[in-house]
Every structure is written in C-alpha cells, then in structure tokens.
Amino acid sequence: MIKGVGNIFKNGMFQDNPVFRQILGICSALAVTNLLINSFAMSLGLIFVTSFSSLTVSLLRNHTPGHLRMMVQTLIISAYVIIVDIVLKAYFPAMSTALGPYVGLIITNCIIMGRCEAYAQNNKPLPSFLDGVASGIGYMFVLMAIALFREFLGFGSFFGFAIMGEGWTNWVFMIMPPGAFFMLGILIWVANTYIPAKEETKGGAQ
C-alpha cells in the first residue's frame, strides 16, 4: 500500500507531471505566475478541485451511464470550483480580484478532466483522491518554480516582500506574457533532460 501511494505521488509530481510532461494546464500556468502568492492560491484551489473531483467521480463511477460520463464529470468539477470561488470571494477578496477569471477557468483545466477520465473512472476512491492530490502538487511545483524566478527578476521580491536594494533593475520582460513562455520552456527542457519519463523508469526496472 505504501509503495503504491509512493508511486502515485512520484508519477503525479515528476514522471507524469501534468504540466511539463503532459503539457496540460498551460493557460493558468502562464497567467498567474508573475507573483508567488497568486500561484500559491491557484495551486491550492486546483489541488482541492482535482482531488475531490477524482474522489467523487470514483465513488459514482459504477452508477454513471457511459453516455453521460463527461457531463457528470464536468458538473462535479464545476461544483468544487464554485466552492473555491465562493471561499475566495468571502474570505480573500483581494486574492479573488487578483486571480480574476482564472479561478472559474479551473473548470476547463485539462488536468482535472484528464485525471477523472484516465484514473478516477477506473480506480477506487482513495487511490483516485491521492492521484488528484499528486497531480495538483505536480501542477503547484511547476507554478511555484516559474513564479519564483518571474517575481524575483521582475519585481525583486519574494511573496511580495522586497529583497533587492535600490540598485536592482527589474526585468520588465519577466512580468510580461513572453517571460512566462520563456520560463516554462526552460522548465520543460530541464525536466525532460533530467527527470526520467515513466516509460524509461519501467524499462530500467526490467
């Protein structure tokens, strides 16, 4: 059991990472990564939605008609996204404003639908929940890595706290959309160079 859980998290975070391995969830990865705090909030929201959506889909998998499967999954995902949106607006209005429409767009995030369809639809509730958590953490890992460099280079700050002196010149390029593409490209290159793919790991084990 412990080994199985370890494999789920290893695959979700590294070998089968939804962003740099599957190239999913790119829109939000580019849109909110100019600040660490925005990336952190978006990541927590996606972890919540992905994990509980996968759990719910798994619980209902034997009671959902095949021709309605995608509609039911979208409805489930939408319900959890609405919860995230309501909580942000009620308790963190400034964060809700900063993230803007991207919270609602979690509904269309391919990572969530992909895990529901590829894993939760065919597995038991607990592994499905953990798979959702692992995929969400993998997404968070990428967002925080990109945001770390973009905020530092673009604003000279870390989680909003200035850490560079007056002599520091902000890299305006890094807080613009091209800076996000640039950092994501570097991260994908590094990951595919130094992190073995899932198939390569299996081959090595044989």
C-alpha positions in Angstrom: 0.0 0.0 0.0 2.8 2.4 1.0 4.7 1.6 -2.2 1.5 2.2 -4.3 1.0 5.6 -2.7 4.6 6.4 -3.3 4.3 5.5 -7.0 1.1 7.7 -7.3 2.9 10.7 -5.9 6.1 10.0 -7.9 4.2 9.8 -11.1 1.9 12.8 -10.5 4.7 15.1 -9.3 7.5 14.1 -11.6 7.4 11.3 -14.2 3.8 12.0 -15.3 3.7 15.7 -14.3 0.6 17.3 -15.9 2.4 20.5 -17.0 6.0 19.7 -18.1 5.3 16.1 -19.1 1.7 16.2 -20.5 1.7 19.9 -21.3 -1.7 20.5 -19.7 -3.0 23.5 -17.7 -0.7 25.8 -19.6 -3.1 28.8 -19.6 -3.2 29.3 -15.9 0.5 28.3 -15.6 1.3 31.3 -17.8 -1.4 33.7 -16.5 -0.9 33.8 -12.7 2.8 33.1 -12.3 4.1 36.7 -12.2 3.6 36.6 -8.4 4.2 33.7 -5.9 1.1 34.4 -3.8 -1.2 34.2 -6.9 0.5 30.9 -8.0 0.1 29.5 -4.5 -3.6 30.4 -4.2 -4.3 29.0 -7.7 -2.4 25.8 -6.9 -4.3 25.2 -3.6 -7.6 25.7 -5.5 -6.6 23.2 -8.2 -5.4 20.6 -5.6 -8.7 20.9 -3.8 -10.8 20.6 -7.0 -8.7 17.8 -8.6 -8.6 15.6 -5.5 -12.2 15.9 -4.6 -13.4 15.7 -8.2 -11.4 12.5 -8.6 -12.8 11.1 -5.4 -16.4 11.9 -6.4 -16.0 10.5 -9.9 -14.6 7.3 -8.5 -17.5 7.0 -6.0 -20.0 7.4 -8.8 -18.2 5.5 -11.5 -20.4 2.4 -11.3 -23.6 4.4 -11.2 -22.8 6.8 -14.1 -24.2 5.9 -17.6 -21.4 5.9 -20.1 -23.1 8.4 -22.5 -23.4 10.9 -19.6 -20.0 10.4 -18.2 -18.3 13.5 -19.4 -21.3 15.7 -18.5 -21.4 14.3 -15.0 -17.6 14.9 -14.6 -18.0 18.5 -15.7 -20.8 19.0 -13.3 -18.8 17.6 -10.4 -15.8 19.7 -11.3 -17.9 22.8 -11.6 -19.4 22.3 -8.1 -16.0 22.2 -6.5 -14.7 25.2 -8.5 -17.8 27.2 -7.3 -16.8 26.3 -3.7 -13.3 27.6 -4.3 -14.6 30.8 -5.9 -17.1 31.4 -3.0 -14.4 30.9 -0.4 -12.0 33.3 -2.1 -14.6 36.0 -2.6 -15.8 35.7 1.0 -12.5 35.4 2.9 -9.9 36.6 0.4 -11.5 39.3 -1.8 -8.2 40.8 -2.8 -6.9 37.4 -4.0 -10.1 36.7 -5.8 -9.8 40.0 -7.7 -6.1 39.3 -8.5 -6.9 35.9 -9.9 -9.9 37.3 -11.8 -11.5 34.9 -14.3 -8.8 32.2 -13.9 -10.5 30.6 -10.9 -13.6 30.0 -12.9 -11.4 28.6 -15.7 -10.3 25.8 -13.4 -13.5 24.1 -14.7 -11.9 23.8 -18.2 -8.5 22.8 -16.9 -7.5 19.6 -18.8 -5.5 18.3 -15.8 -8.7 17.8 -13.8 -10.8 16.2 -16.5 -7.8 14.1 -17.6 -7.3 12.6 -14.1 -11.0 12.0 -13.7 -11.2 10.2 -17.1 -7.9 8.4 -17.1 -7.6 7.4 -13.4 -10.7 8.0 -11.2 -13.1 6.4 -13.7 -11.2 3.1 -13.4 -9.9 3.1 -9.8 -11.2 3.0 -6.2 -11.9 6.2 -4.3 -8.8 6.5 -2.1 -6.2 6.0 -4.8 -8.2 8.3 -7.0 -8.2 11.0 -4.3 -4.4 10.6 -3.8 -3.9 10.7 -7.6 -5.7 14.0 -7.7 -3.6 15.4 -4.9 -0.4 14.2 -6.6 -1.4 15.8 -9.9 -2.3 19.0 -8.1 1.0 19.1 -6.3 2.8 18.5 -9.6 1.0 21.5 -11.0 1.9 23.5 -7.9 5.6 22.6 -8.3 5.7 24.0 -11.8 3.7 27.2 -11.0 5.8 28.0 -7.9 9.1 27.3 -9.7 8.1 29.7 -12.6 6.7 32.3 -10.2 9.8 32.2 -8.1 12.0 33.4 -10.9 9.4 35.7 -12.5 8.7 37.6 -9.3 12.4 37.8 -8.3 13.6 39.0 -11.6 10.5 41.1 -12.4 9.9 42.7 -9.1 12.9 41.9 -7.0 10.6 40.5 -4.3 9.7 37.2 -2.7 6.0 36.6 -1.8 5.6 40.4 -2.1 8.5 41.3 0.2 11.2 43.3 -1.5 14.6 41.6 -1.1 16.7 43.6 -3.6 18.2 47.0 -2.9 17.7 50.3 -4.8 20.5 49.3 -7.3 18.4 46.4 -8.6 16.8 46.9 -12.1 13.6 45.0 -12.6 13.4 42.8 -15.6 10.1 44.0 -17.1 10.2 41.2 -19.6 9.7 38.7 -16.9 6.4 40.0 -15.7 5.0 40.1 -19.2 3.5 37.1 -21.0 6.7 36.4 -23.1 8.5 36.0 -19.8 6.1 33.2 -18.7 6.6 31.4 -22.0 10.3 31.7 -21.6 10.4 30.3 -18.1 8.0 27.5 -18.9 10.1 26.5 -21.9 13.2 26.4 -19.8 11.5 24.3 -17.1 10.1 21.8 -19.7 13.6 21.5 -21.2 15.2 20.9 -17.8 12.5 18.4 -16.7 12.7 16.4 -19.9 16.5 16.3 -19.7 17.0 15.4 -16.1 13.7 13.7 -14.9 13.2 10.2 -16.5 9.9 9.6 -18.2 7.5 7.0 -16.8 8.3 4.5 -19.7 12.0 4.9 -19.1 11.7 4.0 -15.4 9.7 0.9 -16.3 12.3 -0.1 -18.8 15.1 0.4 -16.3 13.4 -1.7 -13.8 13.1 -4.6 -16.2 
